[in-house]
Amino acid sequence: MNAPAPVTVTDDRAAQRFEARLGGELAGVAAYLRAEGLLALVHTEVDPVYEGNGVGSALTRHALDAARTDGLRVLAVCPFVAGWMERHPEYRDLAYENRSRVTD
């Protein structure tokens, strides 16, 4: 039995998304917005053909590792990313927390 092809992830900054490929084919994307000190992960989508191959996890791990490298906090707007971070406590320190004291 052959081992599955590894998922490769790249950052397409012009398109504001991480792209995951399996065997050279686009398998999924994680859209983001960058602001000073913040990476907002807004949507993750995996092609149904590639579901169950770890594409969403690879996208999320790559995005969070990139945020850590760049010193950014992460706002997990995407429910998949938010759930993934909850299941991986080693990344919880990246979670953005609103520290504003401004009130109406």
HELIX and SHEET records of a PDB file:
HELIX    1   1 PRO A   48  TYR A   50  5                                   3    
HELIX    2   2 VAL A   55  ASP A   70  1                                  16    
HELIX    3   3 PRO A   79  ARG A   87  1                                   9    
HELIX    4   4 PRO A   89  LEU A   94  5                                   6    
SHEET    1   A 5 VAL A   7  ASP A  12  0                                        
SHEET    2   A 5 ARG A  17  LEU A  22 -1                                        
SHEET    3   A 5 GLU A  25  ALA A  35 -1                                        
SHEET    4   A 5 LEU A  38  VAL A  46 -1                                        
SHEET    5   A 5 ARG A  73  ALA A  76  1                                        
END                                                                             
